[in-house]
Structure formats: structure tokens, C-alpha cells
Amino acid sequence: KLEDYSYVKERLIVQLDNTDTEFTEDVLETRVLDMKMTYGIAVSVTNERMVCVKMTRDMFSHYYITLYELYQDAIRSTEKLFPVQIISVNKEYLNNDPLLPDNVLCVTNANGPGGSSAILYPDTLMKVYDYFDSNYYLLPSSTREWIAVKDNPAMTTDFLKGALNTVNRKLSRNQLLSDHVYFFDILTKSLHMI
């Protein structure tokens, strides 16, 4: 079945990893900012686990599609299999404390591996913007999720970089996504590495 792209197309997933993550040299990967994105095929998905085969360059060459087509199909399929979840940290983890502003969100996907890939879905960055009604920072807290922080004059990039560094020191190497903070700017509707 893995030779049949119509079968594979509905089971494609993407995962973001740090550039130091080592795979076999034949694994197909694409750079995204300072990270790498790999493609996989979800052979079996249950509530408890997922069996995935990493896509190799050799497998890709047999599908006779462009890398752009693969990317588009993989993002669409990943979003369908594992929809984005945008969670208010205050409401979900801090008992909706009325004294705390609702300016921090967790961005991940539902029940899937590599929840950090949810920022690649077409509308995710705008959904976070709509929630905040403001520009915001993204901190890659692990390969499982991002932390979005509403832009605030009192919030310095040095503070955010320090917070990210503290989190990253606690992660295993394969959970670490990036050492950089990112900024979403509504004027350009794009993410910039800081």
C-alpha cells in the first residue's frame, strides 16, 4: 500500500525537529526557519499510539509528485488527523485566575505526535492572532507544543529568550525544537526568528 500515493496521501504527517536530530541520511526533510520538517506515513492510528513510517527520498521519488505537492498534502492530512488545539494557559492550568491576564496560549495538536507542527497549518497563526487581537511571540517549548505570548511592552525579548533557555535545559535532545524565539507580525502575516 505504501507504493500507492492515493493511499499514502490520506495518511501523511509532518513533524518539526531541531536541526541536530539525526535520522538515517535517506529520510526526506525540509528546512523550516531554523528547524527541519520530516514527512511520515501514519500506517496505524489509535487513541493509544501511532505507527509511522518516515518518508525516504527513495519513497518520494516513486510518487512522481513535486515536493510542494507533498508538503501541501502532508499539511492537509496532518491537520485532518490531528487538528490544532489552542489552549489558554490561565484557563486550563491556572484555574482561570481573574488576577492573571489571559495572554499566554499553548499551541499544539490533538492527540498527535509532534504537536509543534500545528503552526504549519494554514490558519493556526491567524487563529492565535485573533485570540490575542495583537502581534505575539512564539516559544518552541518542545517538539510537542509552542507557547504563544501576547506582545506587551513590558515583555522583553531577553526575558522570553531566558525563559526559553530555562525550558530547553530541561528537555532531552530529541524533544528540543529550537533555541530561538519567534515573532508573528500581522502586517506581514509571517513568523520571524528573533
BELPE-V268097 format. One record per residue. N is the residue number from 1. RES is the residue in three letters. PSI is psi in whole degrees, -180 to 180 (999 if undefined). Layout:
N_RES_PSI / N_RES_PSI
This chain:
1_LYS_-27 / 2_LEU_-12 / 3_GLU_-16 / 4_ASP_107 / 5_TYR_-30 / 6_SER_-32 / 7_TYR_-48 / 8_VAL_-40 / 9_LYS_-37 / 10_GLU_-5 / 11_ARG_7 / 12_LEU_142 / 13_ILE_157 / 14_VAL_154 / 15_GLN_136 / 16_LEU_138 / 17_ASP_163 / 18_ASN_159 / 19_THR_-14 / 20_ASP_-11 / 21_THR_129 / 22_GLU_129 / 23_PHE_175 / 24_THR_151 / 25_GLU_-15 / 26_ASP_-5 / 27_VAL_132 / 28_LEU_127 / 29_GLU_155 / 30_THR_141 / 31_ARG_137 / 32_VAL_110 / 33_LEU_-120 / 34_ASP_22 / 35_MET_173 / 36_LYS_145 / 37_MET_131 / 38_THR_157 / 39_TYR_146 / 40_GLY_170 / 41_ILE_117 / 42_ALA_100 / 43_VAL_-36 / 44_SER_130 / 45_VAL_124 / 46_THR_177 / 47_ASN_-27 / 48_GLU_-34 / 49_ARG_169 / 50_MET_137 / 51_VAL_124 / 52_CYS_141 / 53_VAL_125 / 54_LYS_139 / 55_MET_131 / 56_THR_165 / 57_ARG_-37 / 58_ASP_-45 / 59_MET_-47 / 60_PHE_-41 / 61_SER_-23 / 62_HIS_-8 / 63_TYR_-15 / 64_TYR_48 / 65_ILE_166 / 66_THR_163 / 67_LEU_-35 / 68_TYR_-44 / 69_GLU_-43 / 70_LEU_-46 / 71_TYR_-51 / 72_GLN_-46 / 73_ASP_-40 / 74_ALA_-41 / 75_ILE_-46 / 76_ARG_-47 / 77_SER_-43 / 78_THR_-44 / 79_GLU_-37 / 80_LYS_-44 / 81_LEU_-38 / 82_PHE_80 / 83_PRO_154 / 84_VAL_146 / 85_GLN_126 / 86_ILE_114 / 87_ILE_129 / 88_SER_122 / 89_VAL_-40 / 90_ASN_-48 / 91_LYS_-39 / 92_GLU_-38 / 93_TYR_-17 / 94_LEU_24 / 95_ASN_32 / 96_ASN_47 / 97_ASP_117 / 98_PRO_-17 / 99_LEU_-13 / 100_LEU_135 / 101_PRO_152 / 102_ASP_69 / 103_ASN_16 / 104_VAL_129 / 105_LEU_152 / 106_CYS_128 / 107_VAL_119 / 108_THR_-165 / 109_ASN_165 / 110_ALA_116 / 111_ASN_22 / 112_GLY_163 / 113_PRO_158 / 114_GLY_50 / 115_GLY_-17 / 116_SER_-23 / 117_SER_-11 / 118_ALA_-24 / 119_ILE_-13 / 120_LEU_-15 / 121_TYR_146 / 122_PRO_-37 / 123_ASP_0 / 124_THR_-49 / 125_LEU_-38 / 126_MET_-33 / 127_LYS_-41 / 128_VAL_-43 / 129_TYR_-45 / 130_ASP_-36 / 131_TYR_-48 / 132_PHE_-28 / 133_ASP_44 / 134_SER_158 / 135_ASN_163 / 136_TYR_166 / 137_TYR_149 / 138_LEU_128 / 139_LEU_122 / 140_PRO_92 / 141_SER_-19 / 142_SER_-178 / 143_THR_-8 / 144_ARG_-23 / 145_GLU_165 / 146_TRP_152 / 147_ILE_123 / 148_ALA_133 / 149_VAL_123 / 150_LYS_137 / 151_ASP_134 / 152_ASN_131 / 153_PRO_-28 / 154_ALA_-13 / 155_MET_109 / 156_THR_154 / 157_THR_-31 / 158_ASP_-40 / 159_PHE_-46 / 160_LEU_-41 / 161_LYS_-39 / 162_GLY_-42 / 163_ALA_-43 / 164_LEU_-42 / 165_ASN_-40 / 166_THR_-45 / 167_VAL_-46 / 168_ASN_-32 / 169_ARG_-21 / 170_LYS_-8 / 171_LEU_149 / 172_SER_161 / 173_ARG_-37 / 174_ASN_-8 / 175_GLN_-20 / 176_LEU_129 / 177_LEU_-52 / 178_SER_156 / 179_ASP_8 / 180_HIS_148 / 181_VAL_146 / 182_TYR_153 / 183_PHE_129 / 184_PHE_123 / 185_ASP_119 / 186_ILE_-29 / 187_LEU_-39 / 188_THR_-9 / 189_LYS_45 / 190_SER_165 / 191_LEU_132 / 192_HIS_137 / 193_MET_135 / 194_ILE_999
